[in-house]
Amino acid sequence: MAENWTLNVNAGAANDPVFVGVGEIPTGKFPERGFIEALTKVAILALKDAGMVPREIDTILLIPNLHSAADQADLVFSRMVEELGIHGSCKSSFMVHSGGSTSDNALRTAHGLITAGHAKNVLVLQAERWGSADLNEMITMLSKNGIPGEWELPTGIQFNAIGAMITRRYMHATQSTPEEMASVCVTLRNWANLNDNAMFRDKTLTVEQILASRMVADPLHAYECPPMADGACAFVVTSTENAKKKGIGHAVRVAGSGGCVSHYCLSQERDQAVLGWPLAAERAWSQSGWGPEDADLAEIYDSYAAVTTSALEGIGIAEKGEGARWFAAGHGDPGGKLPMNTNGGLLSAGHTGVGGGTALLVEGIRQLLHRAPAKRQVEDCQRAIIGGTGGSYMDAQIVLLERTRLGA
């Protein structure tokens, strides 16, 4: 933690939004676990963590699933309002969607609703059954959705190929070795081994194992590709005034936010080794009053290692060209310089589709609330960097969070 940090005694105006509770259930393959069941469980867990009951929620923001159009339709048409027994008292239930960066934009939406006085207590919900869905249907989806039908789909490109292209470009630009790239996955697995909700909580991983696994899309090996998983998580946003009335002593606030939408077609991205991270970071840092050297942890989208290493450099955590070597030096590991993706990330906690970024955001909030299990709680953490990206890494989204004290 930076020496010049002073704990914020007052979160600000009465309607300033703060994050007060999170909920999560295990990630993996759970074919017997129902979709609505999972959403309801994490909703109740998040509300309990926030010291609230369902009837206090006046707005539900939903993060979409990718496994079923029918399940998604249920969400759009407000099923969770009825499941939680708040029909009539709930003012609004709707969905936000921007792929892997949805959680960042849902956070901003909830923040704006509370700031403007349109909502008092917002519940953000996400669940996915990617691990239990029909594999052929999911392969077809990942070979078509978000890939330009006129220009790129005819070439046979799909998401592992997109990840491979970004990785190859990054490795060329930075002269990073396969071993250095694989070290990202090892760091994430080390964190997953501390997370009882992670898909691979019981399995260790080494660089040698990664490089010995089958090649999927050169230079990506099987253990460098994200495993599709079932999972669910939720978080609660309220106003500072309401949090104080409920006797909540500490909460989490947004210190800064920045984004950059850089392309739709991957071929239109000017530099696949850089993406939109530098511009997004510049916009976020300009709002926060602090920089990467002041952060205590980071939770950055990691569907492929190169997405995260380029983000490290763009955000300013690692020197340009040094992102993979930063991981190889152990800086992101438990006990390292800057704990990174402390839930295990998408690559080891499990890729829950659009929810992969939501799980990272929830972990960041949990850490700043100091409610993570002791074995992975980052000691006295006060500031966190959250990073998300969607589609063919079409955008870079950064949200800067900090712990705040609500009372004297």
Protein Blocks (a to p, Z undefined) as FASTA:
>chain_A
ZZkbccdfbgbjfklccdfbdcdddedddfkbcfklmmmmmmmmmmmmnopafklpcbdc
ddddfkbmklmmmmmnommmmmnopghjambdcdddehjmlmmmmmmmmmmmmmnopafb
dcddddddklmmcfklmmmmmmmgopafklmmmnopafklmmmmmmmmmmmmnopafklm
mmmmmmmmmmmmmmmkbmklmbccdfklmmmpccfbdcbdfklcccddddddddddddfk
lmmmnopabdcddfbdcdddfbfblmlpmblklmmmlmmmmmmmmmnopafklpcbdcdd
ffbfklmmmmmmmnomacghilmmmmmnopmgghiabdghjnnpjmlnopehjmlmmmmm
mmmmmmmnopacfklpcghiabdcddddehjhlaccddddddddfbZZ
